[in-house]
Amino acid sequence: MKIDVTKIFDLSGKRAAITGGGGELCGTMAEALARLGVKVAILDIDARAARLRQDAIAAAGGKAKAIPCNVLDEEDLTRCYSQICELWGGIDFLINGAGGNNPQGSTDREFLELEDLTREDIQSFFNLPFEGFKNTFELNFFGTYLPSKILTRGMAERRSGSIVNVSSMSAFSPLTKVGAYSAAKAAVANFTKWMAVHFSHVGVRVNAIAPGFFMTEQLRFLHIDEKTGEYTPRAKKVVAHTPMGRYGEPEELLGTVIWLLSEGSTFVTGNVVPIDGGYSSFTV
């Protein structure tokens, strides 16, 4: 295979679908890809957020389409895919970014203590609402599985395409408290490797990114004290365990994502790439 190194990261003319594209991290990816000449379908259950991202891309001269979508609904995903095909004939890339944590799937404390067993005011492992745990797991794992199933058949038929899933640092070593989220992101990492092998004979590559800690609005309420504006004790632990000594910025995901979508990674599949400021490498 001969690759023109002057165009190795050229994505112009390609088509991408991004689930969770109205959010902070995947919205940043959507805007960046649009600036590189990619037509971007922004799939998000929050129609307003998707439309705002579409408008921002259009204002910058890019091409995007906001499509309200529930990633846990096969019929809705099929409708979304039909709409994308009508617009652009299909997709070349899928970024599975829909996900997030639900407090009802998390414990209040890092460690279970005996007194917690008799306290109703503490959400321990034993009184976690099953629906909260289930909903968190389903959104993160099945919210990756279903879009992959519905949206990528055309890639396989054309024998070309790239899927990028969004896993987490919590997949490598589960974070305290967030049991459902950690389990789901570990499942995403494992499923990424399974998909990479399964799709390898039809020319579709499958990888994942594993972001470390990025100070998004979703994370802010747990990591910033509302009264003082200072880091919470949990946030201080995060920074202390991150060799680079800070949180990441959404733009710092872009280089890896563009690489995984481009011809720069044609022999890369089945990888879960940490983007974490060294978090996963550090121990004491």
TILUM-185944 format. One record per residue: residue number from 0; residue in one letter; x, y, z negated of N, C-alpha, C in turn. Coordinates in pm, whole numbers, plus 32768, in hexadecimal, padded with zeros to 4 digits. Example, Ala and Ser with C-alpha at 12.3 -4.5 7.8 and 13.67 -1.06 7.14 Angstrom:
2
    n  res  n.c1  n.c2  n.c3  ca.c1  ca.c2  ca.c3  c.c1  c.c2  c.c3
    0    a  8527  7DC7  7CF4   84CE   7E3E   7CF4  8528  7EB6  7CF4
    1    s  8505  7F1F  7D3C   8557   7F96   7D36  850A  8003  7CED
END
This chain:
284
    n  res  n.c1  n.c2  n.c3  ca.c1  ca.c2  ca.c3  c.c1  c.c2  c.c3
    0    m  8054  7F88  8000   8000   8000   8000  8057  807D  8000
    1    k  803E  80D6  8060   8086   8154   8066  802C  81C3  8031
    2    i  8061  8210  7FD6   8015   827D   7F9A  805D  8300  7FB5
    3    d  8014  8360  7FE4   804B   83E6   7FFB  8055  842B  7F74
    4    v  80CF  8438  7F41   80E0   846F   7EBA  80B4  8501  7EB1
    5    t  80AB  8544  7F22   807D   85CF   7F1E  7FE7  85D8  7F08
    6    k  7FA1  8566  7F1A   7F10   8565   7F09  7EE3  84FB  7EA4
    7    i  7F40  84CF  7E52   7F25   845D   7DFB  7EB6  8479  7D95
    8    f  7EA4  84F7  7D70   7E3B   851A   7D11  7DCA  8569  7D53
    9    d  7DC2  8561  7DD7   7D5B   85A9   7E21  7CD6  855E  7E16
   10    l  7C73  859C  7DD6   7BF0   855F   7DC5  7B84  85A4  7E18
   11    s  7BAC  8600  7E6C   7B4A   864F   7EB6  7AF4  85F6  7F0F
   12    g  7A72  8615  7F11   7A15   85C9   7F61  79DC  854E  7F1D
   13    k  7A0F  852C  7EA8   79DC   84B8   7E5E  795C  84DD  7E14
   14    r  7918  8475  7DE2   7898   8488   7D9C  78A0  8440  7D15
   15    a  7873  8485  7CAD   787D   844D   7C26  77FA  845B  7BDC
   16    a  77DD  83F7  7B88   7770   8401   7B29  77AE  83FE  7A9E
   17    i  7780  845A  7A48   77B6   8462   79C0  7741  845E  795E
   18    t  7739  83F3  7910   76D1   83EF   78A9  7701  843E  7830
   19    g  76A3  847E  77ED   76CA   84D9   7782  770C  8556  77B7
   20    g  76F2  8572  7837   7736   85E1   787A  7710  866B  784A
   21    g  76A5  8675  77FA   7682   86F6   77C1  76CC  8715  7741
   22    g  7712  86B2  770B   775A   86C3   768E  77E0  870A  769F
   23    e  7820  871F  762F   789A   8771   7631  790E  872D  7679
   24    l  792B  86B0  7658   799D   866C   7695  7982  8647  7727
   25    c  7911  8604  773F   78F3   85DB   77C9  78CA  8651  7821
   26    g  7894  86B9  77E4   7878   8732   782F  78F7  8774  7861
   27    t  795D  8771  780E   79E1   87A5   7838  7A17  8754  78AC
   28    m  7A05  86CF  78A6   7A30   867A   7916  79E2  869C  7994
   29    a  795F  86AF  7986   790B   86CE   79FA  7939  874E  7A3E
   30    e  7952  87B5  79F0   797E   8834   7A2A  7A06  8827  7A6D
   31    a  7A60  87DB  7A30   7AE5   87CB   7A6A  7ADE  877F  7AEE
   32    l  7A91  8712  7AF1   7A86   86C5   7B6D  7A47  8718  7BDC
   33    a  79E4  8768  7BB8   79A4   87BE   7C1C  7A09  8822  7C55
   34    r  7A61  8855  7C01   7AC8   88B2   7C31  7B29  886D  7C91
   35    l  7B33  87E9  7C86   7B8B   879D   7CDF  7B43  876D  7D5D
   36    g  7AC7  879A  7D70   7A7E   877A   7DEA  7A28  86FD  7DE1
   37    v  7A10  86CC  7D68   79BB   8657   7D55  792A  8685  7D45
   38    k  78CE  863D  7D83   7840   8655   7D6C  7819  8609  7CED
   39    v  77DE  864F  7C8F   77CA   8615   7C0B  7736  860C  7BE7
   40    a  770A  8593  7BC7   7683   857D   7B92  768F  857D  7AF9
   41    i  764A  85DA  7AB9   7651   85E9   7A28  75D7  85A6  79EB
   42    l  75ED  8530  79B2   7580   84E3   7976  7581  84F8  78DF
   43    d  7511  8527  78AA   750A   8540   781A  7479  853C  77EF
   44    i  7460  8505  7779   73D7   8502   7744  73A6  858E  7722
   45    d  7405  85E9  770A   73E6   8675   76EF  73E2  86C1  7775
   46    a  736B  86D2  77AA   735D   8710   782E  7395  879D  7831
   47    r  7381  87E7  77C5   73B1   8871   77C1  7449  8876  77C5
   48    a  748A  8820  7778   751D   881E   7776  7554  87F9  77FF
   49    a  7515  8799  7840   7541   8770   78C6  7531  87E3  7929
   50    r  74C1  882B  7920   74A9   889A   797C  750B  890C  7966
   51    l  752B  8928  78E9   758C   8991   78CB  7615  896F  7906
   52    r  763A  88EE  78FC   76BA   88C5   7934  76B7  88CE  79CC
   53    q  7646  88A8  7A08   7638   88B4   7A99  7646  8945  7AC5
   54    d  7607  899F  7A7C   760C   8A2D   7A9F  7699  8A64  7A92
   55    a  76E2  8A37  7A2C   776C   8A66   7A19  77C3  8A38  7A8D
   56    i  77AD  89BE  7ABB   77FB   8988   7B2B  77D8  89D3  7BAC
   57    a  7757  89EA  7BC0   772C   8A33   7C38  7764  8AC0  7C3A
   58    a  7766  8B01  7BC6   779A   8B8A   7BBD  782E  8B90  7BDF
   59    a  7875  8B21  7BC8   7904   8B1C   7BE8  791D  8AE9  7C75
   60    g  78B2  8AD1  7CC1   78C0   8AA7   7D4C  78C1  8A11  7D62
   61    g  78A4  89C4  7CFA   78A4   8933   7D07  781B  88FB  7D28
   62    k  7816  8878  7D3F   7799   8835   7D60  7775  87D4  7CF0
   63    a  76FD  87E5  7CB8   76D1   878F   7C4A  763A  8785  7C4C
   64    k  7608  8718  7C13   7579   8704   7C05  755B  86D0  7B7A
   65    a  7509  871B  7B30   74DE   86F0   7AAC  746B  868E  7ABB
   66    i  7478  861A  7A7C   7410   85B3   7A84  73F2  8582  79F7
   67    p  7380  85A8  79BF   735B   8574   793A  7355  84DD  793E
   68    c  7392  849C  78DB   739D   840B   78E3  73AD  83CD  7859
   69    n  7367  8361  7841   7376   8311   77C8  73CA  8297  77EC
   70    v  7443  8290  77B8   749F   8224   77DE  7476  819D  77A4
   71    l  740E  8199  7751   73DE   811B   771A  735E  80EB  775F
   72    d  733D  812A  77CF   72C2   810A   7818  72E7  80E2  78A7
   73    e  72D7  8061  78C8   72FE   8031   794D  72B1  8075  79BD
   74    e  7230  8089  79A8   71E0   80C9   7A11  720C  8159  7A27
   75    d  722B  819E  79BA   7258   8229   79C6  72DE  822F  7A0E
   76    l  7339  81D5  79EC   73BB   81D1   7A2E  73AD  81B1  7AC3
   77    t  7351  8158  7AE4   7339   8136   7B70  7306  81AF  7BBD
   78    r  72AB  81FA  7B7C   7279   8276   7BB9  72EC  82D8  7BCF
   79    c  7342  82E7  7B6B   73B4   8344   7B76  740F  831C  7BE9
   80    y  742A  8299  7BF4   7483   826B   7C5D  7447  8283  7CE7
   81    s  73C5  826B  7CF3   7381   8285   7D73  738C  8318  7D99
   82    q  737F  836F  7D35   7389   83FE   7D4E  7415  8424  7D7C
   83    i  747A  83E9  7D3D   7505   8405   7D64  751E  83D3  7DF3
   84    c  74EC  835D  7E11   7500   8325   7E97  74BC  837A  7F02
   85    e  7448  83B0  7EE2   7404   8408   7F40  7454  8487  7F58
   86    l  7494  84B8  7EEF   74E2   8532   7EFA  7565  851C  7F44
   87    w  75B0  84B5  7F19   763B   84A8   7F46  765E  841E  7F7C
   88    g  75FF  83C2  7F7C   761B   833D   7FB2  765A  82DC  7F50
   89    g  766A  8304  7ED3   76A4   82AB   7E6F  770D  82F2  7E1D
   90    i  775C  82A5  7DD2   77C7   82DF   7D80  7848  8291  7D93
   91    d  78B5  82D6  7D7B   793A   8299   7D7D  796E  8283  7CEF
   92    f  793D  82D4  7C92   796D   82CE   7C08  78F6  82CC  7BA8
   93    l  7908  8284  7B3A   78AA   8289   7ACA  78F8  82A0  7A4B
   94    i  78D1  8307  7A01   7908   831E   797B  7898  8305  7917
   95    n  78A9  829F  78C5   7846   827D   785F  7866  82C8  77DE
   96    g  782B  833E  77D1   784B   8392   775E  77DB  83A1  76FA
   97    a  7764  836D  7719   76F5   8378   76BA  7715  8329  763C
   98    g  76FA  8364  75C9   7717   8320   754B  7710  8381  74D8
   99    g  7745  8356  7467   7745   83AC   73F2  7724  835D  7375
  100    n  772F  83A0  7304   7716   835F   7284  7693  838F  7248
  101    n  7653  8339  71FC   75D9   8358   71B4  75F4  8346  711F
  102    p  75DC  83AC  70CD   75F5   839E   703D  75AD  8326  7000
  103    q  753D  82FC  703D   74F4   8289   7008  753C  8205  7023
  104    g  75AA  820B  706F   75FA   8194   7087  767E  8197  703C
  105    s  7689  81F6  6FDD   7708   820A   6F96  76F2  8207  6EFF
  106    t  7757  81D8  6EB9   7751   81DA   6E27  777B  8263  6DF2
  107    d  774F  8283  6D79   7774   8303   6D3E  7803  8303  6D09
  108    r  7832  828E  6CE2   78B7   8285   6CA5  7912  8229  6CF5
  109    e  7993  823E  6CE5   79F5   81EA   6D29  79F8  815E  6CEE
  110    f  79EC  8155  6C69   79F7   80D5   6C24  7978  80B9  6BD5
  111    l  794E  803D  6BD8   78DC   8012   6B86  7908  7FFF  6AF6
  112    e  78C5  8040  6A9B   78DF   8030   6A0C  7868  7FE9  69CB
  113    l  7881  7FA5  695C   7817   7F58   691B  779E  7FAD  68F9
  114    e  77B7  8029  68CB   7746   807D   68A4  76EE  80A5  691B
  115    d  7726  809D  6993   76D7   80BF   6A09  7663  805E  6A1F
  116    l  7671  7FE5  69EB   760D   7F7E   6A01  7587  7F9F  69C0
  117    t  758C  7FF7  695C   750F   8019   6915  74E7  80AA  6929
  118    r  752A  80EF  6985   750B   817C   699C  74C0  818D  6A20
  119    e  744C  81C8  6A18   73FB   81E0   6A8F  7428  825E  6ADA
  120    d  7476  82B4  6A96   74A1   8331   6AD6  7520  831F  6B26
  121    i  7557  82A7  6B29   75D0   828A   6B76  75AB  822B  6BE9
  122    q  75CF  8252  6C63   75B8   81FA   6CD5  7630  819D  6CE1
  123    s  7623  8128  6CA6   768E   80C6   6CAA  7672  8061  6D19
  124    f  76CB  8002  6D2A   76B8   7F9C   6D90  7634  7F52  6D7D
  125    f  760E  7F3D  6CFF   759A   7EEA   6CE3  7515  7F31  6CF7
  126    n  7516  7FB4  6CFE   7497   7FF8   6D1B  749E  804F  6D99
  127    l  74FD  802E  6DF2   74FE   8070   6E74  747D  804C  6EBE
  128    p  7437  80AD  6EF5   73C0   808C   6F45  73E9  803D  6FC1
  129    f  73AC  7FCA  6FD4   73CF   7F77   7047  73BB  7FC3  70CA
  130    e  734D  8011  70D3   7332   805A   714E  73A1  80BE  716C
  131    g  73D6  80FF  7104   7443   815E   7119  74BF  811A  714E
  132    f  74E2  80A9  7111   7558   805D   713F  7541  802C  71CE
  133    k  74CC  7FF5  71E7   74AA   7FBE   726B  74AB  802B  72D6
  134    n  746F  809C  72B8   7468   8108   731B  74F1  813D  733F
  135    t  7549  8149  72DB   75D1   8178   72F6  761C  8116  734F
  136    f  7611  8096  732C   7656   8030   737D  7620  802D  740B
  137    e  759D  8030  7418   7560   8028   749D  7587  809E  74F6
  138    l  7583  8116  74BF   75A5   818B   750F  7633  8181  7545
  139    n  7691  815A  74F1   771D   8159   7519  7741  80E1  7571
  140    f  770D  806A  754F   7732   7FF5   75A0  76D3  7FE0  7615
  141    f  7652  7FD1  75F9   75F5   7FBB   7668  75EA  8036  76C1
  142    g  7609  80AC  7688   760F   8126   76D8  7686  812B  7735
  143    t  76E1  80CB  7727   774F   80B7   7785  772F  8045  77E5
  144    y  76F9  7FD9  77AD   76D7   7F63   77FD  766E  7F81  7869
  145    l  75FE  7FBF  7842   7591   7FD1   78A1  75B4  802D  7916
  146    p  75F1  80A4  78FE   7617   80F6   7971  767A  80AE  79CD
  147    s  76D4  8060  7992   7733   8015   79E5  76E8  7FB1  7A3D
  148    k  7684  7F70  7A06   7636   7F0E   7A51  75E6  7F4E  7AC1
  149    i  75A8  7FC1  7AA5   754B   7FFD   7B04  7591  8056  7B6B
  150    l  75FB  809A  7B42   7633   8104   7B97  76AB  80DB  7BED
  151    t  76E1  8063  7BD8   7760   8044   7C1C  7756  7FD9  7C88
  152    r  76DE  7FA9  7CA6   76D1   7F42   7D0E  7709  7F73  7D94
  153    g  76EF  7FF1  7DB4   7721   8027   7E31  77BA  8027  7E38
  154    m  77FC  803E  7DC7   788D   8037   7DC3  78BC  7FAB  7DEB
  155    a  787C  7F45  7DAF   78A3   7EBD   7DCD  788D  7E9C  7E60
  156    e  781D  7ECC  7E98   77FF   7EB2   7F24  7865  7EF4  7F80
  157    r  7896  7F6A  7F59   78FA   7FB0   7FAB  7989  7F86  7F89
  158    r  7997  7F33  7F21   7A1A   7F03   7EF4  7A76  7F76  7ECD
  159    s  7A3C  7FD7  7E89   7A8B   804B   7E60  7A43  8096  7DF1
  160    g  7A8E  80BF  7D8C   7A51   8110   7D24  7A9D  8105  7CA1
  161    s  7A7F  8161  7C49   7AC1   8163   7BC6  7A5B  8183  7B5A
  162    i  7A5B  8133  7AF1   7A05   8149   7A7D  7A5F  816D  7A07
  163    v  7A3A  81D6  79C0   7A82   81FD   7947  7A1F  81FF  78D4
  164    n  7A32  81A6  7875   79E0   81A4   77FD  7A1E  81FA  7791
  165    v  79CD  8224  7731   7A01   8273   76C1  79F7  821F  7643
  166    s  7A6A  81F2  7615   7A72   81A7   7598  7A9B  8208  7529
  167    s  7AEF  81DE  74CF   7B13   8233   745D  7B8C  81F9  7415
  168    m  7BD1  824E  73CB   7C38   821E   7370  7C01  81B5  7311
  169    s  7B81  81C3  72F1   7B41   8168   7293  7B37  80DA  72C9
  170    a  7B4E  80C9  734B   7B4E   8043   7385  7BCA  7FF4  735C
  171    f  7C39  8039  734A   7CB8   7FF8   7327  7CBE  7FD7  7291
  172    s  7C94  8035  7243   7C92   8024   71B1  7C18  806E  717D
  173    p  7BB3  8026  714B   7B33   8066   712B  7B40  80D2  70C0
  174    l  7B01  8142  70DC   7AFF   81AE   707B  7AA1  818C  7008
  175    t  7AC1  81BE  6F93   7A68   81A9   6F22  79E3  81F0  6F3A
  176    k  797E  81C2  6EF9   78F5   81F8   6EFB  78A8  81D5  6F7A
  177    v  78E4  81EA  6FF0   7898   81E0   706E  789D  8152  70A7
  178    g  785E  80F4  705F   7866   8068   7085  7826  8048  710A
  179    a  77AF  807C  7122   7769   805F   71A0  77B3  809B  7216
  180    y  77DF  8116  7209   7827   815A   7274  78A9  8111  7294
  181    s  78F3  80EB  722C   7972   80A6   7241  795E  8021  7286
  182    a  78FA  7FD6  725B   78DF   7F54   7298  78BA  7F64  732B
  183    a  7869  7FC8  7349   783E   7FDF   73D3  78B2  8008  742C
  184    k  7908  8060  73FB   7979   808C   744D  79DE  801C  7462
  185    a  79EB  7FC2  73FF   7A3F   7F4C   7413  7A03  7EF4  747F
  186    a  797E  7EE9  747E   793A   7E9B   74E6  794F  7EDA  756F
  187    v  794C  7F5F  7578   7966   7FA4   75F6  79F2  7F84  7629
  188    a  7A55  7F86  75D0   7ADF   7F69   75F8  7AEA  7EDA  762C
  189    n  7AAC  7E7B  75E7   7AB0   7DF0   7611  7A67  7DDD  7695
  190    f  79F3  7E1D  76A3   79A3   7E12   771C  79EB  7E4F  7794
  191    t  7A37  7EB8  777B   7A88   7EF6   77E5  7AE7  7E90  7822
  192    k  7B29  7E44  77CC   7B87   7DDF   77FC  7B3E  7D6F  7846
  193    w  7ACB  7D48  7811   7A7C   7CE0   7854  7A51  7D0F  78DF
  194    m  7A1D  7D89  78E7   79F2   7DBF   7968  7A65  7DCA  79CA
  195    a  7AD9  7DF2  7998   7B4D   7E04   79F1  7B70  7D81  7A36
  196    v  7B6C  7D14  79EC   7B88   7C92   7A28  7B16  7C6A  7A87
  197    h  7A9C  7C7B  7A5B   7A29   7C50   7AAA  7A1F  7C9A  7B2F
  198    f  7A42  7D1B  7B2F   7A36   7D6E   7BA8  7AB5  7D70  7BFD
  199    s  7B1D  7D2A  7BD2   7BA0   7D3B   7C13  7BA2  7D0D  7CA4
  200    h  7B4D  7CAC  7CCA   7B50   7C7A   7D54  7AFC  7CCE  7DB4
  201    v  7AB2  7D30  7D7E   7A61   7D85   7DD6  7A95  7E15  7DD8
  202    g  7B10  7E28  7DAA   7B51   7EAA   7DBA  7B25  7F18  7D5C
  203    v  7ADE  7EF4  7CF0   7AB1   7F58   7C90  7B07  7F4E  7C13
  204    r  7B47  7FBB  7BEF   7B9C   7FBE   7B77  7B4A  7FEF  7AFF
  205    v  7B67  7FB8  7A8B   7B1F   7FDD   7A11  7B84  7FF5  79A1
  206    n  7B83  806D  796D   7BD9   8091   78FD  7B89  80E1  7896
  207    a  7BC8  8100  7829   7B86   8152   77C3  7BEB  81B3  7787
  208    i  7BB8  8221  7757   7C09   8279   7704  7BDC  8267  7673
  209    a  7C3A  8279  7619   7C1B   8270   758A  7C45  82F3  7549
  210    p  7BEC  8355  7549   7C0F   83D6   750C  7C27  83C7  7476
  211    g  7C86  8417  7447   7C98   8424   73B8  7C32  8488  7384
  212    f  7C5E  84E5  7335   7C01   8544   72F7  7C03  85C8  7342
  213    f  7B8F  85EA  737A   7B7C   8666   73C3  7B11  86B7  737A
  214    m  7B2D  8734  735F   7AD3   8786   730D  7A5D  87B6  7360
  215    t  7A00  875B  737A   7984   877D   73BF  791D  87AA  7358
  216    e  78AE  87DF  738A   7842   8808   7330  7809  8792  72E4
  217    q  7808  871E  7324   77D4   86A5   72E5  782A  867C  726D
  218    l  78AC  8698  7275   7908   8672   720A  7913  86DD  719F
  219    r  78F6  8758  71C5   7912   87CA   716E  78CD  87C1  70E6
  220    f  7850  878F  70E2   7808   8791   7063  7845  8733  6FFC
  221    l  7892  86CF  702A   78D5   8674   6FCE  7962  86A0  6FAA
  222    h  799C  86F5  6FFE   7A2A   8713   6FEF  7A49  87A4  6FCB
  223    i  79E4  87F8  6FCE   79F7   8884   6FA7  7994  88A7  6F38
  224    d  79C5  88DB  6ECB   796F   8905   6E5C  7920  8981  6E86
  225    e  789C  8978  6E82   7848   89E6   6EB1  785C  8A65  6E60
  226    k  7879  8A57  6DE1   7886   8ACB   6D8A  790D  8B11  6D9A
  227    t  7977  8AC3  6DA1   79FE   8AFD   6DA4  7A3A  8B05  6E30
  228    g  7A06  8AB3  6E8C   7A41   8AAD   6F11  7AC3  8A5E  6F16
  229    e  7AE7  8A21  6EA6   7B63   89D4   6E9E  7B48  8941  6EBE
  230    y  7BB4  88F7  6ED7   7BA8   8868   6EED  7B6E  8824  6E71
  231    t  7B18  87C2  6E86   7AE8   876E   6E19  7B57  870C  6DF3
  232    p  7B49  86C8  6D80   7BAF   8663   6D5B  7BC3  85FA  6DC8
  233    r  7B56  85D1  6E0A   7B62   856E   6E76  7BB2  85A6  6EEB
  234    a  7B9A  8624  6F0C   7BE3   8662   6F7A  7C78  866D  6F5A
  235    k  7C97  868B  6EDE   7D23   8694   6EB6  7D69  860C  6EC5
  236    k  7D1F  85A0  6EA9   7D58   851A   6EBE  7D75  8502  6F51
  237    v  7D17  852D  6FA6   7D28   851B   7035  7DA5  8562  7067
  238    v  7DB4  85DF  7041   7E27   862E   706F  7EA9  85F4  7038
  239    a  7EA7  85C7  6FBA   7F1E   858D   6F7D  7F48  850C  6FC3
  240    h  7EE6  84C6  6FFD   7F03   8446   7041  7F1C  8459  70D7
  241    t  7F13  84D3  7107   7F2C   84F1   7193  7FB5  8532  71A0
  242    p  801A  84EC  71D7   80A1   8524   71DD  80A9  85B0  7219
  243    m  8053  85CF  7279   8058   8655   72B3  8018  86BE  7259
  244    g  7FDA  8693  71EB   7FAD   86EF   7182  7F38  8748  71A5
  245    r  7EE1  871C  7200   7E6E   876F   7226  7E04  871A  726A
  246    y  7D91  8756  7281   7D28   8718   72D0  7D42  8731  7365
  247    g  7D0A  86DB  73B8   7D19   86ED   7447  7CB5  8751  747F
  248    e  7CD3  8785  74F4   7C77   87DD   753D  7C3A  878E  75B1
  249    p  7BBB  87A5  75D1   7B7B   8757   763D  7BCB  8753  76BE
  250    e  7C0D  87C0  76E1   7C5B   87C5   775D  7CCF  8762  775D
  251    e  7CF6  8735  76E6   7D68   86D9   76DE  7D43  8649  7705
  252    l  7CC5  8632  7721   7C9A   85B0   7756  7CA7  85AA  77EE
  253    l  7CAE  861E  782E   7C9C   8624   78BF  7D0A  85DF  790E
  254    g  7D86  85EF  78E5   7DF4   85B3   7931  7DE6  851D  793C
  255    t  7DC4  84DD  78CE   7DB5   844B   78CE  7D3D  8421  7921
  256    v  7CCE  8468  7914   7C55   8446   7960  7C70  8453  79F6
  257    i  7CAD  84C1  7A1F   7CCA   84D6   7AAE  7D28  8469  7AE1
  258    w  7D8C  8447  7A92   7DE9   83DB   7AB7  7D9F  8357  7ACC
  259    l  7D44  8335  7A70   7CFD   82B5   7A78  7C9B  82B1  7AEE
  260    l  7C6C  8323  7B1A   7C11   8327   7B8D  7C5C  832B  7C12
  261    s  7CD7  8357  7C10   7D20   8376   7C8C  7D71  8300  7CC1
  262    e  7DB1  8318  7D34   7E0C   82B5   7D6D  7E8C  82A8  7D1D
  263    g  7E9E  82FE  7CBB   7F12   82F3   7C64  7F0E  827A  7C09
  264    s  7E9A  8236  7C05   7E8D   81C3   7BAA  7E50  814A  7BF2
  265    t  7E75  8137  7C70   7E36   80CC   7CBF  7E56  8040  7C8C
  266    f  7EBD  8031  7C3A   7EE0   7FAD   7C03  7EC8  7FAA  7B6C
  267    v  7E70  8003  7B3E   7E51   800D   7AAF  7DC0  7FE7  7A9A
  268    t  7DA8  7F7C  7A52   7D20   7F55   7A2F  7D23  7F05  79AC
  269    g  7CB8  7F0F  795F   7CB0   7EC6   78E1  7CF8  7F07  786D
  270    n  7D19  7F87  787B   7D64   7FCC   7812  7D08  8026  77BF
  271    v  7D28  8032  7740   7CE5   8091   76E7  7D51  80F2  76BA
  272    v  7D4C  816C  76EF   7DBA   81CB   76DF  7DA1  8229  7669
  273    p  7DF5  8224  7602   7DE5   8281   7592  7E09  8310  75BB
  274    i  7DB6  836E  7593   7DD4   83FD   75A4  7DBE  8439  751A
  275    d  7E25  8433  74C8   7E0E   8442   7438  7E79  848C  73EA
  276    g  7ED6  84CC  742F   7F3E   8515   73E7  7F97  84BB  7393
  277    g  7F9B  843A  73B4   7FEF   83DC   736B  7FAA  8393  72F9
  278    y  7F28  83AC  72E7   7EDE   8373   7275  7EEE  82DA  726E
  279    s  7EDC  8297  72E1   7EDE   8205   72E1  7F69  81CA  72CF
  280    s  7FD1  821C  72DA   805B   81EC   72CD  8094  8201  7241
  281    f  804F  824D  71F1   8088   8278   7171  8061  821B  70FF
  282    t  80C1  81F9  70AB   80A6   81AF   7031  8108  81E1  6FC7
  283    v  80F5  81B3  6F4D   8150   81DC   6EE1  8180  8161  6E95
END
